[in-house]
Amino acid sequence: MNAVVDSPADLPAAHLAEGFARHVEQWARDLKCDDAGVRTVRRAAFEVSMATSDGHVCLSLAELATGLAPAHASAPYLAPLRQGLLASGLVGTPDSPGALPMILDDDDRLYLHRYFDYERRLARRLMCAASTEPTLVDGVTRKRLDELFDANAVLVDGAVDWQKVAAALALRQRLTIISGGPGTGKTTTVVNLLACLIAQDPDCRIALAAPTGKAAARMTEAIRLRAEHLPPEIRDRLPSESFTIHRLLGVRPGPGGFVHHAGNALAIDALVVDEASMLDVALATKLLEAVPETARIILLGDKDQLAAVESGAVFSELSADPTLSDTCRRDIAELCDLRPEQLVLPVPTQPSALQDGVIWFTQNFRFAADSGIGRLAADIKGARAKDAIAWLRAGEDDSVRWLDDGGAAPGEATSKFLLDGFGPYLDAVGRDPMDHAGITESFGSFRALCAVREGPRGVVAINERMTRHAHAVLNPLLTPQGINAASSWYAGRPVMVLRNDYVLRLFNGDIGITLPDASGELMVFFPDAGSGFRAFAPVRLPAHQTAFAMTVHKSQGSEFDEVLVLLPEQRSRVVTRELLYTAVTRARQRVAICAGAQVLGAAIQSATGRHSGLLARLREAATELKDPTPHDTTPANR
């Protein structure tokens, strides 16, 4: 009955899945199911629970059939399997979900009830926002758009300014989804959009949010830097703070509870969410339900990046279809002083009911498409493994380096690259440990990004190696008070927070540097937007880890001048195209990839697969809006 457990990290999920399966088994026996039915529904409960732990929202019936009887995973076998699950009394349908633990939809997707409920609620909220009547934009706003985006004219060189198009789209309606990689102008677009909203209504209540504290802080800083061209009366009314989504909603005691929800909406007129690719289906649902129906929603992210750690690939699915209707195209063309036929739109990755709301940014203003990082990122997105490896092997661009190192542990060249990368940082610590700003800036210039946590090429091993190296470098330079070989705390130790602490205002992903304060005591210094640093005694920190290296997942929302990407020795299901693309695009100037050719090629060719029915739920929600019919609204476990 037990599925294969790939790694120790899977063990807690397997234990939870097994507990759920036992509960469902007893429930089935109480309902007098026969032995075959009990075995089937028990296995279904285990497998769908494990699927959600792997990031899926649901499980296909074909996959379940493969696990039950590999020889029968064909259409003729699926019909009796479906019938048996529905007859068990423990599996509901979308039209009649009841309070049953699992739901099987019309396309043979099996869900835990709460995840089906999240998906349906999210789809309804999105379609509600997307279906509102367009806002009429006056001539004054059109002129303001021209002025705000005038600086882009040289950059786009006569082509369509898609940043301006995205801003016009967001002014026209209540839901806008903007997908683009680093350097494509998402922040510039948002700053100019917010300027228009504030000019229209100086009292407009705007909330900025991101999934992590680190991403929220970067959003605040990026908006501040991009707003210098605005008139003071506009600039001064821009939001001065970004919130983590949990903080915006207001965490309260109890699992998953928030102060703000559908019944107690946020007091806002517009919500801008950055790094929205990190949103899982549960958090996305809770966030958007807490937004008033009259408010605008703007989601920013990169559809090609890694999806959320938890279940779902919400942003990627919402970004799937950048189609604009003829009416919308005419409206946007008029606002942007274009002809409708100039708005040539990309081919959707999948058709979606969510149209007239998605824009893809493809022009990169940070590095050209033929630059090293730009070319490599494009080859990764395009799954062109042979081309990428041949080009990397030729070594034609100094900004991109391939360390063809596929051994069990990093080889000599990789080790040298790692130690040299952190050399300027350790030099800065040894030179003047009281220079908190200079040391923090130096640390932010280089990072090691690992695909996995465990193993000799994982986060734990790389951090241990760098800790030993830091002791060797700094011991001769610092006083015993600054570094102590017997202690885990030493001047220069970087740490990453792993759990939100709302009292200390430290959030998952925040990075601080351990340095002496004015009295010589070691404290951990965290940058504080607009006010220097906040220092904490090590014993006060929430859960944390050394941060010379971090997982690629943890690096989302960050950028560094130079990045070293370490892939594992063997192919792994977690090493995918999206992971490698995310890692490479964390680099502003240079990137090096440590991997064997086989693992690197497999990563470029392997797309992340997340099973979901969100696009189907969007179609259903669109149909409901046109022809409302009653549904079973039995509350699910939320």
Stockholm file with secondary structure:
# STOCKHOLM 1.0

chainA/1-638         MNAVVDSPADLPAAHLAEGFARHVEQWARDLKCDDAGVRTVRRAAFEVSMATSDGHVCLSLAELATGLAPAHASAPYLAPLRQGLLASGLVGTPDSPGALPMILDDDDRLYLHRYFDYERRLARRLMCAASTEPTLVDGVTRKRLDELFDANAVLVDGAVDWQKVAAALALRQRLTIISGGPGTGKTTTVVNLLACLIAQDPDCRIALAAPTGKAAARMTEAIRLRAEHLPPEIRDRLPSESFTIHRLLGVRPGPGGFVHHAGNALAIDALVVDEASMLDVALATKLLEAVPETARIILLGDKDQLAAVESGAVFSELSADPTLSDTCRRDIAELCDLRPEQLVLPVPTQPSALQDGVIWFTQNFRFAADSGIGRLAADIKGARAKDAIAWLRAGEDDSVRWLDDGGAAPGEATSKFLLDGFGPYLDAVGRDPMDHAGITESFGSFRALCAVREGPRGVVAINERMTRHAHAVLNPLLTPQGINAASSWYAGRPVMVLRNDYVLRLFNGDIGITLPDASGELMVFFPDAGSGFRAFAPVRLPAHQTAFAMTVHKSQGSEFDEVLVLLPEQRSRVVTRELLYTAVTRARQRVAICAGAQVLGAAIQSATGRHSGLLARLREAATELKDPTPHDTTPANR
#=GR chainA/1-638 SS CCCCCCSGGGHHHHHHHHHHHHHHHHHHHHTTCCHHHHHHHHHHHHHHHHHHHTTCSCEEHHHHHHHHCGGGCSHHHHHHHHHHHHHTTSEECSSCCTTCSEEECTTSEEEEHHHHHHHHHHHHHHHHHHTSCCCCCCHHHHHHHHHHTTTHHHHHTTSCCHHHHHHHHHHHSSEEEEEECTTSSHHHHHHHHHHHHHHHCTTCCEEEEESSHHHHHHHHHHHHHHTTTSCHHHHTTSCSCEEEHHHHHCBCSSTTCBSCBTTBCCSCSEEEESSGGGCCHHHHHHHHHTSCTTSEEEEEECTTSCCCSSSCCHHHHHTSCCCCCHHHHHHHHHHTTCCGGGCCCCCCSSCCSCCSSEEEECCCSSSCTTSHHHHHHHHHHTTCHHHHHHHHHHTCCTTEEEEECCSSSCCHHHHHHHHHHTHHHHHHHHHCTTCHHHHHHHHTTEEEEESCSSSTTSHHHHHHHHHHHHHHHHTTTSCTTTCCTTSSCCTTCEEEECSCBTTTTBCTTCEEEEEECTTSCEEEEEECTTSCEEEECGGGCCSEEECSEEEHHHHTTCCEEEEEEECCSSCCTTCCHHHHHHHHTTEEEEEEEEECHHHHHHHHHCCCCCCCCHHHHHHHHHHHHHSCCCCCCCCCCC
#=GC SS_cons         CCCCCCSGGGHHHHHHHHHHHHHHHHHHHHTTCCHHHHHHHHHHHHHHHHHHHTTCSCEEHHHHHHHHCGGGCSHHHHHHHHHHHHHTTSEECSSCCTTCSEEECTTSEEEEHHHHHHHHHHHHHHHHHHTSCCCCCCHHHHHHHHHHTTTHHHHHTTSCCHHHHHHHHHHHSSEEEEEECTTSSHHHHHHHHHHHHHHHCTTCCEEEEESSHHHHHHHHHHHHHHTTTSCHHHHTTSCSCEEEHHHHHCBCSSTTCBSCBTTBCCSCSEEEESSGGGCCHHHHHHHHHTSCTTSEEEEEECTTSCCCSSSCCHHHHHTSCCCCCHHHHHHHHHHTTCCGGGCCCCCCSSCCSCCSSEEEECCCSSSCTTSHHHHHHHHHHTTCHHHHHHHHHHTCCTTEEEEECCSSSCCHHHHHHHHHHTHHHHHHHHHCTTCHHHHHHHHTTEEEEESCSSSTTSHHHHHHHHHHHHHHHHTTTSCTTTCCTTSSCCTTCEEEECSCBTTTTBCTTCEEEEEECTTSCEEEEEECTTSCEEEECGGGCCSEEECSEEEHHHHTTCCEEEEEEECCSSCCTTCCHHHHHHHHTTEEEEEEEEECHHHHHHHHHCCCCCCCCHHHHHHHHHHHHHSCCCCCCCCCCC
//
